[in-house]
């Protein structure tokens, strides 16, 4: 398991692991990846959802 903190300042997002992104860059990267990667990302999130006991309104068709 991993943990990341994110902070926002001056139109930039600063992650606790040292990475810095312009506002919107992270979303642009996610929307630019191919669908097999999105399916894998969904599976990781779905597993985390079960482990963390968080209810979700999303299903694979939503992606």
PDB file of N, CA, C, O and CB in Angstrom:
ATOM      1  N   UNK A   1       0.845  -1.173   0.000  1.00  0.00           N
ATOM      2  CA  UNK A   1       0.000   0.000   0.000  1.00  0.00           C
ATOM      3  C   UNK A   1       0.890   1.234   0.000  1.00  0.00           C
ATOM      4  O   UNK A   1       1.991   1.211   0.549  1.00  0.00           O
ATOM      5  CB  UNK A   1      -0.961  -0.001   1.216  1.00  0.00           C
ATOM      6  N   UNK A   2       0.420   2.298  -0.607  1.00  0.00           N
ATOM      7  CA  UNK A   2       1.185   3.533  -0.666  1.00  0.00           C
ATOM      8  C   UNK A   2       0.306   4.707  -0.258  1.00  0.00           C
ATOM      9  O   UNK A   2      -0.921   4.609  -0.230  1.00  0.00           O
ATOM     10  CB  UNK A   2       1.761   3.751  -2.076  1.00  0.00           C
ATOM     11  N   UNK A   3       0.954   5.802   0.053  1.00  0.00           N
ATOM     12  CA  UNK A   3       0.235   6.994   0.479  1.00  0.00           C
ATOM     13  C   UNK A   3       0.857   8.202  -0.205  1.00  0.00           C
ATOM     14  O   UNK A   3       2.079   8.347  -0.225  1.00  0.00           O
ATOM     15  CB  UNK A   3       0.265   7.151   2.029  1.00  0.00           C
ATOM     16  N   UNK A   4       0.029   9.059  -0.759  1.00  0.00           N
ATOM     17  CA  UNK A   4       0.518  10.269  -1.420  1.00  0.00           C
ATOM     18  C   UNK A   4      -0.325  11.444  -0.947  1.00  0.00           C
ATOM     19  O   UNK A   4      -1.553  11.361  -0.903  1.00  0.00           O
ATOM     20  CB  UNK A   4       0.464  10.131  -2.981  1.00  0.00           C
ATOM     21  N   UNK A   5       0.329  12.522  -0.598  1.00  0.00           N
ATOM     22  CA  UNK A   5      -0.369  13.764  -0.294  1.00  0.00           C
ATOM     23  C   UNK A   5      -0.216  14.695  -1.478  1.00  0.00           C
ATOM     24  O   UNK A   5       0.813  14.684  -2.154  1.00  0.00           O
ATOM     25  CB  UNK A   5       0.174  14.422   1.009  1.00  0.00           C
ATOM     26  N   UNK A   6      -1.223  15.489  -1.730  1.00  0.00           N
ATOM     27  CA  UNK A   6      -1.158  16.465  -2.817  1.00  0.00           C
ATOM     28  C   UNK A   6      -1.555  17.827  -2.274  1.00  0.00           C
ATOM     29  O   UNK A   6      -2.494  17.957  -1.489  1.00  0.00           O
ATOM     30  CB  UNK A   6      -2.079  16.052  -4.005  1.00  0.00           C
ATOM     31  N   UNK A   7      -0.822  18.829  -2.710  1.00  0.00           N
ATOM     32  CA  UNK A   7      -1.103  20.206  -2.309  1.00  0.00           C
ATOM     33  C   UNK A   7      -1.189  21.070  -3.558  1.00  0.00           C
ATOM     34  O   UNK A   7      -0.499  20.828  -4.549  1.00  0.00           O
ATOM     35  CB  UNK A   7      -0.013  20.744  -1.334  1.00  0.00           C
ATOM     36  N   UNK A   8      -2.032  22.066  -3.494  1.00  0.00           N
ATOM     37  CA  UNK A   8      -2.259  22.958  -4.629  1.00  0.00           C
ATOM     38  C   UNK A   8      -1.763  24.351  -4.264  1.00  0.00           C
ATOM     39  O   UNK A   8      -2.092  24.869  -3.197  1.00  0.00           O
ATOM     40  CB  UNK A   8      -3.767  22.991  -5.029  1.00  0.00           C
ATOM     41  N   UNK A   9      -0.966  24.963  -5.154  1.00  0.00           N
ATOM     42  CA  UNK A   9      -0.498  26.336  -4.954  1.00  0.00           C
ATOM     43  C   UNK A   9      -0.080  26.925  -6.293  1.00  0.00           C
ATOM     44  O   UNK A   9       0.648  26.290  -7.056  1.00  0.00           O
ATOM     45  CB  UNK A   9       0.681  26.383  -3.942  1.00  0.00           C
ATOM     46  N   UNK A  10      -0.534  28.120  -6.574  1.00  0.00           N
ATOM     47  CA  UNK A  10      -0.109  28.862  -7.757  1.00  0.00           C
ATOM     48  C   UNK A  10      -0.309  28.066  -9.044  1.00  0.00           C
ATOM     49  O   UNK A  10       0.598  27.978  -9.872  1.00  0.00           O
ATOM     50  CB  UNK A  10       1.345  29.256  -7.622  1.00  0.00           C
ATOM     51  N   UNK A  11      -1.519  27.478  -9.212  1.00  0.00           N
ATOM     52  CA  UNK A  11      -1.898  26.700 -10.402  1.00  0.00           C
ATOM     53  C   UNK A  11      -1.017  25.472 -10.628  1.00  0.00           C
ATOM     54  O   UNK A  11      -0.887  25.005 -11.760  1.00  0.00           O
ATOM     55  CB  UNK A  11      -1.843  27.582 -11.627  1.00  0.00           C
ATOM     56  N   UNK A  12      -0.414  24.948  -9.569  1.00  0.00           N
ATOM     57  CA  UNK A  12       0.386  23.726  -9.657  1.00  0.00           C
ATOM     58  C   UNK A  12      -0.039  22.768  -8.561  1.00  0.00           C
ATOM     59  O   UNK A  12      -0.499  23.179  -7.495  1.00  0.00           O
ATOM     60  CB  UNK A  12       1.900  24.039  -9.551  1.00  0.00           C
ATOM     61  N   UNK A  13       0.124  21.477  -8.844  1.00  0.00           N
ATOM     62  CA  UNK A  13      -0.165  20.431  -7.868  1.00  0.00           C
ATOM     63  C   UNK A  13       1.164  19.813  -7.456  1.00  0.00           C
ATOM     64  O   UNK A  13       1.930  19.351  -8.301  1.00  0.00           O
ATOM     65  CB  UNK A  13      -1.147  19.346  -8.452  1.00  0.00           C
ATOM     66  N   UNK A  14       1.430  19.806  -6.168  1.00  0.00           N
ATOM     67  CA  UNK A  14       2.671  19.262  -5.625  1.00  0.00           C
ATOM     68  C   UNK A  14       2.359  17.961  -4.896  1.00  0.00           C
ATOM     69  O   UNK A  14       1.575  17.950  -3.947  1.00  0.00           O
ATOM     70  CB  UNK A  14       3.364  20.283  -4.671  1.00  0.00           C
ATOM     71  N   UNK A  15       2.974  16.858  -5.342  1.00  0.00           N
ATOM     72  CA  UNK A  15       2.787  15.566  -4.692  1.00  0.00           C
ATOM     73  C   UNK A  15       3.899  15.330  -3.683  1.00  0.00           C
ATOM     74  O   UNK A  15       5.013  15.831  -3.838  1.00  0.00           O
ATOM     75  CB  UNK A  15       2.751  14.429  -5.732  1.00  0.00           C
ATOM     76  N   UNK A  16       3.583  14.560  -2.644  1.00  0.00           N
ATOM     77  CA  UNK A  16       4.547  14.320  -1.576  1.00  0.00           C
ATOM     78  C   UNK A  16       5.773  13.547  -2.041  1.00  0.00           C
ATOM     79  O   UNK A  16       6.793  13.546  -1.352  1.00  0.00           O
ATOM     80  CB  UNK A  16       3.885  13.578  -0.455  1.00  0.00           C
ATOM     81  N   UNK A  17       5.695  12.884  -3.202  1.00  0.00           N
ATOM     82  CA  UNK A  17       6.865  12.155  -3.703  1.00  0.00           C
ATOM     83  C   UNK A  17       7.789  13.041  -4.528  1.00  0.00           C
ATOM     84  O   UNK A  17       8.752  12.550  -5.119  1.00  0.00           O
ATOM     85  CB  UNK A  17       6.421  10.969  -4.538  1.00  0.00           C
ATOM     86  N   UNK A  18       7.503  14.358  -4.577  1.00  0.00           N
ATOM     87  CA  UNK A  18       8.391  15.295  -5.252  1.00  0.00           C
ATOM     88  C   UNK A  18       7.947  15.716  -6.638  1.00  0.00           C
ATOM     89  O   UNK A  18       8.510  16.652  -7.205  1.00  0.00           O
ATOM     90  CB  UNK A  18       9.727  14.709  -5.345  1.00  0.00           C
ATOM     91  N   UNK A  19       6.954  15.047  -7.197  1.00  0.00           N
ATOM     92  CA  UNK A  19       6.490  15.421  -8.538  1.00  0.00           C
ATOM     93  C   UNK A  19       5.636  16.686  -8.474  1.00  0.00           C
ATOM     94  O   UNK A  19       4.926  16.924  -7.497  1.00  0.00           O
ATOM     95  CB  UNK A  19       5.687  14.264  -9.179  1.00  0.00           C
ATOM     96  N   UNK A  20       5.718  17.493  -9.536  1.00  0.00           N
ATOM     97  CA  UNK A  20       4.948  18.728  -9.641  1.00  0.00           C
ATOM     98  C   UNK A  20       4.244  18.734 -10.999  1.00  0.00           C
ATOM     99  O   UNK A  20       4.866  18.448 -12.022  1.00  0.00           O
ATOM    100  CB  UNK A  20       5.869  19.994  -9.470  1.00  0.00           C
ATOM    101  N   UNK A  21       2.959  19.057 -11.010  1.00  0.00           N
ATOM    102  CA  UNK A  21       2.172  19.085 -12.239  1.00  0.00           C
ATOM    103  C   UNK A  21       1.470  20.431 -12.363  1.00  0.00           C
ATOM    104  O   UNK A  21       1.065  21.031 -11.367  1.00  0.00           O
ATOM    105  CB  UNK A  21       1.142  17.927 -12.265  1.00  0.00           C
ATOM    106  N   UNK A  22       1.336  20.892 -13.595  1.00  0.00           N
ATOM    107  CA  UNK A  22       0.516  22.068 -13.858  1.00  0.00           C
ATOM    108  C   UNK A  22      -0.938  21.686 -13.623  1.00  0.00           C
ATOM    109  O   UNK A  22      -1.300  20.517 -13.759  1.00  0.00           O
ATOM    110  CB  UNK A  22       0.735  22.607 -15.314  1.00  0.00           C
ATOM    111  N   UNK A  23      -1.763  22.642 -13.277  1.00  0.00           N
ATOM    112  CA  UNK A  23      -3.178  22.396 -13.058  1.00  0.00           C
ATOM    113  C   UNK A  23      -3.787  21.749 -14.300  1.00  0.00           C
ATOM    114  O   UNK A  23      -3.645  22.281 -15.401  1.00  0.00           O
ATOM    115  CB  UNK A  23      -3.914  23.708 -12.710  1.00  0.00           C
ATOM    116  N   UNK A  24      -4.458  20.619 -14.145  1.00  0.00           N
ATOM    117  CA  UNK A  24      -5.096  19.921 -15.250  1.00  0.00           C
ATOM    118  C   UNK A  24      -4.211  18.904 -15.961  1.00  0.00           C
ATOM    119  O   UNK A  24      -4.717  18.083 -16.726  1.00  0.00           O
ATOM    120  CB  UNK A  24      -5.572  20.908 -16.231  1.00  0.00           C
ATOM    121  N   UNK A  25      -2.901  18.939 -15.725  1.00  0.00           N
ATOM    122  CA  UNK A  25      -1.992  18.031 -16.436  1.00  0.00           C
ATOM    123  C   UNK A  25      -2.255  16.570 -16.082  1.00  0.00           C
ATOM    124  O   UNK A  25      -2.183  15.698 -16.948  1.00  0.00           O
ATOM    125  CB  UNK A  25      -0.539  18.384 -16.117  1.00  0.00           C
ATOM    126  N   UNK A  26      -2.557  16.302 -14.827  1.00  0.00           N
ATOM    127  CA  UNK A  26      -2.811  14.919 -14.404  1.00  0.00           C
ATOM    128  C   UNK A  26      -4.051  14.382 -15.119  1.00  0.00           C
ATOM    129  O   UNK A  26      -4.034  13.260 -15.624  1.00  0.00           O
ATOM    130  CB  UNK A  26      -2.993  14.836 -12.857  1.00  0.00           C
ATOM    131  N   UNK A  27      -5.129  15.174 -15.167  1.00  0.00           N
ATOM    132  CA  UNK A  27      -6.334  14.724 -15.868  1.00  0.00           C
ATOM    133  C   UNK A  27      -6.060  14.515 -17.346  1.00  0.00           C
ATOM    134  O   UNK A  27      -6.542  13.547 -17.934  1.00  0.00           O
ATOM    135  CB  UNK A  27      -7.470  15.731 -15.686  1.00  0.00           C
ATOM    136  N   UNK A  28      -5.300  15.400 -17.946  1.00  0.00           N
ATOM    137  CA  UNK A  28      -4.958  15.249 -19.358  1.00  0.00           C
ATOM    138  C   UNK A  28      -4.221  13.938 -19.593  1.00  0.00           C
ATOM    139  O   UNK A  28      -4.487  13.247 -20.577  1.00  0.00           O
ATOM    140  CB  UNK A  28      -4.106  16.432 -19.837  1.00  0.00           C
ATOM    141  N   UNK A  29      -3.298  13.588 -18.703  1.00  0.00           N
ATOM    142  CA  UNK A  29      -2.569  12.319 -18.838  1.00  0.00           C
ATOM    143  C   UNK A  29      -3.508  11.123 -18.716  1.00  0.00           C
ATOM    144  O   UNK A  29      -3.396  10.169 -19.486  1.00  0.00           O
ATOM    145  CB  UNK A  29      -1.463  12.222 -17.778  1.00  0.00           C
ATOM    146  N   UNK A  30      -4.436  11.165 -17.753  1.00  0.00           N
ATOM    147  CA  UNK A  30      -5.373  10.054 -17.597  1.00  0.00           C
ATOM    148  C   UNK A  30      -6.285   9.914 -18.804  1.00  0.00           C
ATOM    149  O   UNK A  30      -6.558   8.796 -19.239  1.00  0.00           O
ATOM    150  CB  UNK A  30      -6.206  10.239 -16.341  1.00  0.00           C
ATOM    151  N   UNK A  31      -6.762  11.026 -19.354  1.00  0.00           N
ATOM    152  CA  UNK A  31      -7.648  10.954 -20.508  1.00  0.00           C
ATOM    153  C   UNK A  31      -6.901  10.563 -21.778  1.00  0.00           C
ATOM    154  O   UNK A  31      -7.528  10.166 -22.760  1.00  0.00           O
ATOM    155  CB  UNK A  31      -8.344  12.282 -20.711  1.00  0.00           C
ATOM    156  N   UNK A  32      -5.581  10.665 -21.776  1.00  0.00           N
ATOM    157  CA  UNK A  32      -4.784  10.349 -22.961  1.00  0.00           C
ATOM    158  C   UNK A  32      -4.307   8.897 -22.996  1.00  0.00           C
ATOM    159  O   UNK A  32      -3.802   8.448 -24.024  1.00  0.00           O
ATOM    160  CB  UNK A  32      -3.595  11.267 -23.029  1.00  0.00           C
ATOM    161  N   UNK A  33      -4.456   8.157 -21.901  1.00  0.00           N
ATOM    162  CA  UNK A  33      -3.974   6.779 -21.884  1.00  0.00           C
ATOM    163  C   UNK A  33      -4.931   5.873 -22.639  1.00  0.00           C
ATOM    164  O   UNK A  33      -6.104   6.199 -22.826  1.00  0.00           O
ATOM    165  CB  UNK A  33      -3.798   6.283 -20.443  1.00  0.00           C
ATOM    166  N   UNK A  34      -4.406   4.721 -23.074  1.00  0.00           N
ATOM    167  CA  UNK A  34      -5.266   3.806 -23.833  1.00  0.00           C
ATOM    168  C   UNK A  34      -6.229   3.068 -22.910  1.00  0.00           C
ATOM    169  O   UNK A  34      -6.035   3.049 -21.694  1.00  0.00           O
ATOM    170  CB  UNK A  34      -4.414   2.796 -24.620  1.00  0.00           C
ATOM    171  N   UNK A  35      -7.254   2.470 -23.475  1.00  0.00           N
ATOM    172  CA  UNK A  35      -8.337   1.888 -22.691  1.00  0.00           C
ATOM    173  C   UNK A  35      -7.905   0.691 -21.850  1.00  0.00           C
ATOM    174  O   UNK A  35      -8.501   0.448 -20.801  1.00  0.00           O
ATOM    175  CB  UNK A  35      -9.448   1.477 -23.604  1.00  0.00           C
ATOM    176  N   UNK A  36      -6.882  -0.070 -22.273  1.00  0.00           N
ATOM    177  CA  UNK A  36      -6.459  -1.210 -21.452  1.00  0.00           C
ATOM    178  C   UNK A  36      -5.843  -0.721 -20.147  1.00  0.00           C
ATOM    179  O   UNK A  36      -6.009  -1.353 -19.104  1.00  0.00           O
ATOM    180  CB  UNK A  36      -5.452  -2.095 -22.221  1.00  0.00           C
ATOM    181  N   UNK A  37      -5.133   0.400 -20.202  1.00  0.00           N
ATOM    182  CA  UNK A  37      -4.561   0.959 -18.978  1.00  0.00           C
ATOM    183  C   UNK A  37      -5.675   1.448 -18.063  1.00  0.00           C
ATOM    184  O   UNK A  37      -5.591   1.287 -16.845  1.00  0.00           O
ATOM    185  CB  UNK A  37      -3.584   2.113 -19.304  1.00  0.00           C
ATOM    186  N   UNK A  38      -6.716   2.041 -18.635  1.00  0.00           N
ATOM    187  CA  UNK A  38      -7.845   2.497 -17.824  1.00  0.00           C
ATOM    188  C   UNK A  38      -8.546   1.320 -17.158  1.00  0.00           C
ATOM    189  O   UNK A  38      -8.982   1.426 -16.012  1.00  0.00           O
ATOM    190  CB  UNK A  38      -8.840   3.287 -18.682  1.00  0.00           C
ATOM    191  N   UNK A  39      -8.659   0.200 -17.868  1.00  0.00           N
ATOM    192  CA  UNK A  39      -9.266  -0.990 -17.280  1.00  0.00           C
ATOM    193  C   UNK A  39      -8.456  -1.507 -16.107  1.00  0.00           C
ATOM    194  O   UNK A  39      -9.012  -1.911 -15.086  1.00  0.00           O
ATOM    195  CB  UNK A  39      -9.412  -2.078 -18.324  1.00  0.00           C
ATOM    196  N   UNK A  40      -7.132  -1.492 -16.259  1.00  0.00           N
ATOM    197  CA  UNK A  40      -6.259  -1.914 -15.163  1.00  0.00           C
ATOM    198  C   UNK A  40      -6.381  -0.954 -13.986  1.00  0.00           C
ATOM    199  O   UNK A  40      -6.422  -1.383 -12.833  1.00  0.00           O
ATOM    200  CB  UNK A  40      -4.796  -1.995 -15.635  1.00  0.00           C
ATOM    201  N   UNK A  41      -6.439   0.350 -14.275  1.00  0.00           N
ATOM    202  CA  UNK A  41      -6.605   1.345 -13.223  1.00  0.00           C
ATOM    203  C   UNK A  41      -7.925   1.144 -12.492  1.00  0.00           C
ATOM    204  O   UNK A  41      -7.983   1.259 -11.268  1.00  0.00           O
ATOM    205  CB  UNK A  41      -6.532   2.758 -13.804  1.00  0.00           C
ATOM    206  N   UNK A  42      -8.985   0.844 -13.240  1.00  0.00           N
ATOM    207  CA  UNK A  42     -10.276   0.568 -12.614  1.00  0.00           C
ATOM    208  C   UNK A  42     -10.181  -0.632 -11.677  1.00  0.00           C
ATOM    209  O   UNK A  42     -10.723  -0.601 -10.572  1.00  0.00           O
ATOM    210  CB  UNK A  42     -11.347   0.321 -13.683  1.00  0.00           C
ATOM    211  N   UNK A  43      -9.487  -1.701 -12.116  1.00  0.00           N
ATOM    212  CA  UNK A  43      -9.338  -2.891 -11.276  1.00  0.00           C
ATOM    213  C   UNK A  43      -8.588  -2.579  -9.993  1.00  0.00           C
ATOM    214  O   UNK A  43      -8.949  -3.081  -8.929  1.00  0.00           O
ATOM    215  CB  UNK A  43      -8.616  -3.991 -12.038  1.00  0.00           C
ATOM    216  N   UNK A  44      -7.549  -1.756 -10.078  1.00  0.00           N
ATOM    217  CA  UNK A  44      -6.799  -1.356  -8.877  1.00  0.00           C
ATOM    218  C   UNK A  44      -7.712  -0.577  -7.934  1.00  0.00           C
ATOM    219  O   UNK A  44      -7.717  -0.820  -6.727  1.00  0.00           O
ATOM    220  CB  UNK A  44      -5.555  -0.499  -9.258  1.00  0.00           C
ATOM    221  N   UNK A  45      -8.481   0.356  -8.486  1.00  0.00           N
ATOM    222  CA  UNK A  45      -9.394   1.153  -7.666  1.00  0.00           C
ATOM    223  C   UNK A  45     -10.497   0.292  -7.061  1.00  0.00           C
ATOM    224  O   UNK A  45     -10.892   0.489  -5.912  1.00  0.00           O
ATOM    225  CB  UNK A  45     -10.008   2.276  -8.497  1.00  0.00           C
ATOM    226  N   UNK A  46     -10.987  -0.656  -7.841  1.00  0.00           N
ATOM    227  CA  UNK A  46     -12.032  -1.553  -7.347  1.00  0.00           C
ATOM    228  C   UNK A  46     -11.509  -2.398  -6.187  1.00  0.00           C
ATOM    229  O   UNK A  46     -12.213  -2.603  -5.198  1.00  0.00           O
ATOM    230  CB  UNK A  46     -12.546  -2.462  -8.481  1.00  0.00           C
ATOM    231  N   UNK A  47     -10.268  -2.891  -6.308  1.00  0.00           N
ATOM    232  CA  UNK A  47      -9.651  -3.652  -5.222  1.00  0.00           C
ATOM    233  C   UNK A  47      -9.491  -2.772  -3.984  1.00  0.00           C
ATOM    234  O   UNK A  47      -9.788  -3.203  -2.869  1.00  0.00           O
ATOM    235  CB  UNK A  47      -8.282  -4.215  -5.663  1.00  0.00           C
ATOM    236  N   UNK A  48      -9.024  -1.544  -4.180  1.00  0.00           N
ATOM    237  CA  UNK A  48      -8.861  -0.618  -3.053  1.00  0.00           C
ATOM    238  C   UNK A  48     -10.212  -0.320  -2.420  1.00  0.00           C
ATOM    239  O   UNK A  48     -10.313  -0.184  -1.201  1.00  0.00           O
ATOM    240  CB  UNK A  48      -8.184   0.693  -3.511  1.00  0.00           C
ATOM    241  N   UNK A  49     -11.237  -0.219  -3.234  1.00  0.00           N
ATOM    242  CA  UNK A  49     -12.571   0.040  -2.724  1.00  0.00           C
ATOM    243  C   UNK A  49     -13.009  -1.072  -1.772  1.00  0.00           C
ATOM    244  O   UNK A  49     -13.570  -0.798  -0.711  1.00  0.00           O
ATOM    245  CB  UNK A  49     -13.567   0.179  -3.879  1.00  0.00           C
ATOM    246  N   UNK A  50     -12.756  -2.324  -2.148  1.00  0.00           N
ATOM    247  CA  UNK A  50     -13.114  -3.449  -1.274  1.00  0.00           C
ATOM    248  C   UNK A  50     -12.288  -3.427   0.002  1.00  0.00           C
ATOM    249  O   UNK A  50     -12.807  -3.674   1.090  1.00  0.00           O
ATOM    250  CB  UNK A  50     -12.916  -4.787  -2.005  1.00  0.00           C
ATOM    251  N   UNK A  51     -11.003  -3.131  -0.135  1.00  0.00           N
ATOM    252  CA  UNK A  51     -10.111  -3.116   1.028  1.00  0.00           C
ATOM    253  C   UNK A  51     -10.460  -1.981   1.991  1.00  0.00           C
ATOM    254  O   UNK A  51     -10.374  -2.148   3.207  1.00  0.00           O
ATOM    255  CB  UNK A  51      -8.655  -2.983   0.576  1.00  0.00           C
ATOM    256  N   UNK A  52     -10.852  -0.832   1.448  1.00  0.00           N
ATOM    257  CA  UNK A  52     -11.136   0.340   2.267  1.00  0.00           C
ATOM    258  C   UNK A  52     -12.604   0.459   2.653  1.00  0.00           C
ATOM    259  O   UNK A  52     -12.983   1.335   3.431  1.00  0.00           O
ATOM    260  CB  UNK A  52     -10.711   1.577   1.540  1.00  0.00           C
ATOM    261  N   UNK A  53     -13.436  -0.439   2.097  1.00  0.00           N
ATOM    262  CA  UNK A  53     -14.866  -0.448   2.375  1.00  0.00           C
ATOM    263  C   UNK A  53     -15.508   0.899   2.021  1.00  0.00           C
ATOM    264  O   UNK A  53     -16.226   1.486   2.830  1.00  0.00           O
ATOM    265  CB  UNK A  53     -15.115  -0.782   3.851  1.00  0.00           C
ATOM    266  N   UNK A  54     -15.240   1.373   0.812  1.00  0.00           N
ATOM    267  CA  UNK A  54     -15.796   2.634   0.319  1.00  0.00           C
ATOM    268  C   UNK A  54     -16.844   2.303  -0.733  1.00  0.00           C
ATOM    269  O   UNK A  54     -16.583   1.529  -1.653  1.00  0.00           O
ATOM    270  CB  UNK A  54     -14.677   3.570  -0.269  1.00  0.00           C
ATOM    271  N   UNK A  55     -18.030   2.889  -0.597  1.00  0.00           N
ATOM    272  CA  UNK A  55     -19.052   2.623  -1.614  1.00  0.00           C
ATOM    273  C   UNK A  55     -18.710   3.401  -2.877  1.00  0.00           C
ATOM    274  O   UNK A  55     -18.147   4.494  -2.814  1.00  0.00           O
ATOM    275  CB  UNK A  55     -20.474   3.006  -1.099  1.00  0.00           C
ATOM    276  N   UNK A  56     -19.056   2.825  -4.026  1.00  0.00           N
ATOM    277  CA  UNK A  56     -18.736   3.447  -5.288  1.00  0.00           C
ATOM    278  C   UNK A  56     -19.946   3.453  -6.191  1.00  0.00           C
ATOM    279  O   UNK A  56     -20.726   2.501  -6.216  1.00  0.00           O
ATOM    280  CB  UNK A  56     -17.576   2.738  -5.957  1.00  0.00           C
ATOM    281  N   UNK A  57     -20.095   4.539  -6.933  1.00  0.00           N
ATOM    282  CA  UNK A  57     -21.198   4.641  -7.883  1.00  0.00           C
ATOM    283  C   UNK A  57     -20.774   4.289  -9.288  1.00  0.00           C
ATOM    284  O   UNK A  57     -21.586   4.351 -10.211  1.00  0.00           O
ATOM    285  CB  UNK A  57     -21.775   6.027  -7.864  1.00  0.00           C
ATOM    286  N   UNK A  58     -19.498   3.913  -9.475  1.00  0.00           N
ATOM    287  CA  UNK A  58     -18.962   3.672 -10.805  1.00  0.00           C
ATOM    288  C   UNK A  58     -18.856   2.183 -11.116  1.00  0.00           C
ATOM    289  O   UNK A  58     -18.680   1.359 -10.219  1.00  0.00           O
ATOM    290  CB  UNK A  58     -17.604   4.324 -10.942  1.00  0.00           C
ATOM    291  N   UNK A  59     -18.965   1.858 -12.380  1.00  0.00           N
ATOM    292  CA  UNK A  59     -18.780   0.496 -12.851  1.00  0.00           C
ATOM    293  C   UNK A  59     -17.934   0.559 -14.107  1.00  0.00           C
ATOM    294  O   UNK A  59     -17.752   1.649 -14.649  1.00  0.00           O
ATOM    295  CB  UNK A  59     -20.148  -0.215 -13.118  1.00  0.00           C
ATOM    296  N   UNK A  60     -17.399  -0.569 -14.606  1.00  0.00           N
ATOM    297  CA  UNK A  60     -16.537  -0.535 -15.799  1.00  0.00           C
ATOM    298  C   UNK A  60     -17.177   0.183 -16.982  1.00  0.00           C
ATOM    299  O   UNK A  60     -16.468   0.819 -17.762  1.00  0.00           O
ATOM    300  CB  UNK A  60     -16.177  -1.941 -16.209  1.00  0.00           C
ATOM    301  N   UNK A  61     -18.490   0.098 -17.136  1.00  0.00           N
ATOM    302  CA  UNK A  61     -19.157   0.761 -18.270  1.00  0.00           C
ATOM    303  C   UNK A  61     -19.031   2.278 -18.180  1.00  0.00           C
ATOM    304  O   UNK A  61     -19.034   2.958 -19.207  1.00  0.00           O
ATOM    305  CB  UNK A  61     -20.641   0.365 -18.324  1.00  0.00           C
ATOM    306  N   UNK A  62     -18.921   2.821 -16.962  1.00  0.00           N
ATOM    307  CA  UNK A  62     -18.778   4.265 -16.802  1.00  0.00           C
ATOM    308  C   UNK A  62     -17.460   4.775 -17.362  1.00  0.00           C
ATOM    309  O   UNK A  62     -17.367   5.923 -17.797  1.00  0.00           O
ATOM    310  CB  UNK A  62     -18.890   4.640 -15.342  1.00  0.00           C
ATOM    311  N   UNK A  63     -16.446   3.924 -17.353  1.00  0.00           N
ATOM    312  CA  UNK A  63     -15.140   4.336 -17.860  1.00  0.00           C
ATOM    313  C   UNK A  63     -15.197   4.399 -19.359  1.00  0.00           C
ATOM    314  O   UNK A  63     -14.200   4.728 -20.002  1.00  0.00           O
ATOM    315  CB  UNK A  63     -14.025   3.379 -17.400  1.00  0.00           C
TER     316      UNK A  63
END
